[in-house]
Amino acid sequence: MRLARVVFIWALLAAAIGVPIALSFTSELLEWRGPIYIAAGVAGMLALGLLLVQPVLIAGYLPGLSVYRARRVHHWTGAALVVAVLVHVAGLWVTSPPDMIDALTYTSPTPFSPWGVTAMWAIFAVAVLAIFRKRLRLRTFRLVHMVLAAVIVTGSVVHGLLVEGTMETMSKAALCTLVVAATIKVMIDVWRRQRKTRPMRSASDGSI
């Protein structure tokens, strides 16, 4: 019974990410797109999917992984997220440099561009933050990380929903909803956990 639950949860996660990507390949828009553009689009969709994986990993929601292993995988998927974003941006740059210049300089007329670019910079900021993690206080690291995570999720979800591309509408909306729900759930859990530990720390310090 336990094994069935583990398989079910992992299969559900795989379906939440894989189904929208698979359905995108049935889009008629692909007939007018080259391989580089398609690869850039898939990288963007994969990046959105990884935003669902990251919070459930760090919160320990995925069965079959120890806390230590889940955190290690969280680090690796974070690196994969950065690579996916770089491939996404690079592919779009190759296919249409003027559009990417407009997007990166926040002068693009498309409403989805500033959301995606802002999320991109926030992802890069988290990567830099992770590199210098040992030089920061744990509380400072968590606070900055959570703020940036909120920016990343908000920007990425709005960007994805506004883009009228190859992704199927319902599956894309479902994935975006799961990303937002998982992020909010983890942030609430972290906040509650910190509230519980603060009185204990204060008592041990003799402040109450």
Stockholm file with secondary structure:
# STOCKHOLM 1.0

chainA/1-208         MRLARVVFIWALLAAAIGVPIALSFTSELLEWRGPIYIAAGVAGMLALGLLLVQPVLIAGYLPGLSVYRARRVHHWTGAALVVAVLVHVAGLWVTSPPDMIDALTYTSPTPFSPWGVTAMWAIFAVAVLAIFRKRLRLRTFRLVHMVLAAVIVTGSVVHGLLVEGTMETMSKAALCTLVVAATIKVMIDVWRRQRKTRPMRSASDGSI
#=GR chainA/1-208 SS CHHHHHHHHHHHHHHHHHHHHHHHTTCGGGGGCCHHHHHHHHHHHHHHHHHHHHHHHHTTCSTTCCHHHHHHHHHHHHHHHHHHHHHHHHHHHHHCHHHHHHHHTTCCSSTTHHHHHHHHHHHHHHHHHHHTGGGSCHHHHHHHHHHHHHHHHHHHHHHHHHCCSSSCHHHHHHHHHHHHHHHHHHHHHHHHHHHHHHHHHHHHHTCC
#=GC SS_cons         CHHHHHHHHHHHHHHHHHHHHHHHTTCGGGGGCCHHHHHHHHHHHHHHHHHHHHHHHHTTCSTTCCHHHHHHHHHHHHHHHHHHHHHHHHHHHHHCHHHHHHHHTTCCSSTTHHHHHHHHHHHHHHHHHHHTGGGSCHHHHHHHHHHHHHHHHHHHHHHHHHCCSSSCHHHHHHHHHHHHHHHHHHHHHHHHHHHHHHHHHHHHHTCC
//
